[in-house]
Amino acid sequence: MVDRKIFLSIWVNNVFWPIIFGGSWDDANGKLTANQQANVDAIAYEASYYKEFGIDPLTKFKSGMGGMNTPQDPIITGKLAMMIGWENFYNDERGADGPSGGAPFPYSA
């Protein structure tokens, strides 16, 4: 099984943000288009958090959160209100009476 943290990090960095910004990794003919402006803008947006807050403070903040699917999981314990993830994360906790739910990420206008 793929480590969820690694999967989520790769997916968010390389798929999620470019799609939200209207980018893609290839054109309709399969030609690589990684350097299209939407992808560049997406990576710049993500990098802006590290520029604004600093790598060390963000790393320290994240280290205080528990790991996914552990007793200290920040979603399950209520330390974290939402996260960008895969719809199949937290299946056991979701449902009509479950403490978590899922929703699509709001796209920009």
ABEGO torsion letter per residue (X at the ends): XBBAAAAAAAAAAAAAAAAAAGBBABBAAGBBAAABAAAAAAAAAAAAAAAAAEAAAAAAAAAABBBBGBAABAAAAGABABBBBBAABGAAABEAABABBBBBBBBBX
